[in-house]
Amino acid sequence: MRTIGVTGGVGSGKSVVLDYLRDRYGARLIVADDVARQLEEPGAACYNELLELLGREVLGSDGYFDNKKFAAAIFSDEKKLAAVNAIVHPEVRKYILSEMEKEEKRGCRYFVAEAALLIEEHYDEVLDELWYIFVPENIRRERLKSSRGYSDEKIDRIFEAQLSEREFREHCIYVIDNGSSLTETYRQIDELMDKD
């Protein structure tokens, strides 16, 4: 089984790459953010610890974490953000590794994990290769404004919190330039998949 990690800055179009890998190559996909959300639900692995750390004021009336309140509580406080990451990321990694094992036994050919923190969380130690999805910062900025309605200030904060282009390139074996046409993006993916 070939295992691939897909990473890149916010707004780089990682989901386009993931969709293509699933649809064209039948890859089993895991998105770390989705896993994290599952693990943060009531009764799941991270819920009680997060509740203890952040308090009931970040909950919605349904007992689930309210995304906006949760984000506001951690992104303005570096210590809290680090504490949340220390709770959630090891559990996400454990989940991904266990899914990888299951897929290998099942005879899966391609297993793809996507996470913003693949490099920081040392997924290069457990995956065959890391792919960096590159898009120039100005294009990412425009995408985030039009698709998510983010302000320049919010985008600046997000960009500052993420690895630099140099760091992504340093740690990833392959780079896909997703800044032009989909056809060109798909061509690059096909080229990499032919290495199998």
C-alpha positions, 0 to 999 in steps of 0.5 A: 500500500502506498501512503501519501500525506497531502499538506499545504497552506490554507486556500491551496486547494488540497480538497481538489487534489484529494477528490481527484485521488479518490475519484481517479485512483480509488484512494482511501482518504482521511482528512485530519480536521474531520477526524479531530471534529469526530474526536471532539464530540460528546463521548469521544476521546478528546471531549472531556479533556477539552471541556476541562481546558476550555470550559462550558462557555465554548459549548452550544446548547446541544452539548457539542463544541460551538465552532466559533466560540471554540476558535475564538477561545484558542486562536487568541491564546497561544498557550490554549492553542498549544494545549488543545493541539497536545490533546487532539493531535496525538489522538488524530494520529492514533486514529489515522495509524489504526485506519492505515493498518485496517486498509493495509489488511484490506488490500487497499492500494492508496491511502491518503491523509490530509492535514495542515500539521503533517510536518509538525506532527512528523507524519513523514515518519509513518507515511511513504511520502509527503506532497506539498500543494503550492499556490502563490500567497496572493491567489490563496488570499483571493480564494479565501476572501471570495470563498470564505469571506475572510478579512485581510486581518484574519488571513494574515493571522492564519498565514502567520500561524502556518509554516512558510513555503520554504519549510513546506518545500524542505519537508515534502518530497513532491510539490504540486503547483495548484495555482493555474488550471485543474487540467495542469494540477491533474497532470502533475498528480498523474505524473506522481501516481505513475511513479507507483 
